Amino acid sequence: MSHGLVVGGVPLAHPVLNASGTLDALAAHAILGDATLGAAAHVTKTITLEPRAGNPPPRIAETAGGMLNSIGLPGPGLARFRAEVLPRLAALCDVPLVVSVGGFRPDDYAEAVAALEADAAVAAIELNLSCPNVESGCSSIGADAAEIGAVTARCADVTTRPLWVKLSPSVADVAPLARAAAAGGAAALTLTNTARGTALDRVRGGSLFGGGGGGLSGPALRPLALHAVLAARAAVGIDIVGLGGVEDAEDAADLLSAGAQAVAVGTATFRDPAAIRHIRDGLDAALARRPPATIPTVVG
């Protein structure tokens, strides 16, 4: 499959990516000899300005139709990421690199984006405004249209790279948030992040997770993601990367038919590292079975 796509300012050989935080390219290369698992672009785990240990364990729980995670954005911090991780990713990945950044106040995002402007390997920057398993920032910013617009605009002022804005399904209406991101200068939306959720410890009581809350992913998220893509497509004209519960080519075709220009795969790769390739290879046939009027959304 070679669609010759340009999504959110990034040229793609096909419309299937990995979701941020679900593919460690360096580990995948070391274990499987394949850094990107067939994705048309590699989206990094969300990077914060300062190093973070993440949430205390437990961090993962299964649930009906998916999984919950309360990872808490662990990472080496931006300086070490730029000095040590990004050069290795650039050497190993033969596809565009999209760096996901997170923060706890608007200045965090602008500072990180400004620093990444110096890194030629970065094709685009994803603003994670919707992580549900940190105590402050991220999801609180991403629930307010004014803050989304302001953060996006500030970041657009300090970079020439395309900005992708990642939004949450845990909101009353995604449309005004999508419009705010577009007005602020976003080149694309990423829809959606995980939905707020948790699990109970049935032995000791309280939340199972060391960090309290978490995020729901997997098939249970699929209807929320589909609704978000449909609502955002009706509200804005910028590109959309749809994700949430994509397990096969039919799921991917649903999001493309709803108005996304690309899709990302996350939880499915935990069970099957070849999931991205299977979805990519089956996508043309899945789309061919759809009403013809929906197919042009894939190629623009």
C-alpha positions, 0 to 999 in steps of 0.5 A: 500500500502506498497512498502518498499521504501527507497527514498533519504536515508529515509525509506517510507511506501509508496511514497506519502509525503507532500510538504514543506510549505503546511502542518503545522503538529501542526495545523493539529493535533490540528484541525483535530487530524491528524498531517501528513494527511497520508504522508509517511514522514513529510517535514517541512516548510523551516526554516532559521537561524534567525526569519523571519516575511515573506513578507507583505500582500497580500500573496496569490492570485488565478490564472487560474489553480492554486494559487500564494503565496508570503509568504516569508519564515516566521518562528521562526528561527533555534534555536527556531525551534530546541528547541520548534517545532522539539520536538513536531513534533517528538512526534506527527509524527509517520513518518520520519521527513525531515527538510527543510532549506533555506538561503541567502548565502552559510554559512547559509545552512552549519550552519543550517545543522551542527546544525541539526546534533545533532537532532536525530529526523531528518531523512533527510534535504532538501536544499531549493535552489529555493524559488522564493518569497524572495529578495536574496539567495535561488533562485539565488543560485539555478539558478547557477550550481556551487553554487548548487554544492558548497552549497551541498558539504559544507552541506554534509561535516557537516552532516551524514543525507541524503540531498535532494536538492530542485530545481526550474522550472524557469531555462533554463535547470534543467539537469546541476543543477541536476548534480551539486547537485548529484556531491555535495553529494545530496541523492535526488532531490526535483522537483520542487519548485513553478515557478516565477510568480506574479499578478497585482493589477488592482485597484491600479496598480503594483504587488498585493503582498506586497513582489512583486513577488511570486510562482505559484503552483497547476495544472498549474505547473504540466507540468513544474514539469513533464518536470523537472523530465524527464530531471533530470532523464536523467541526474542523477541516484539519487532519485527524489521526484516529485511535482507540481500540483499533485491532484490525483493518475493519476498525481502522477503516471505520475511523478513516470512513468517519473522517480521519486521515490516518489511524494509530494502533496501541494496545493491540500491539501488546498482544501481537507485535505484528498488529500494525503490519496486519492492519496496514496490509488489510486496509485497502481491502477493508476500504474497498468494501465501504461505500465509495463516498467514504473512501476519499477521506483516506487520501484527502 
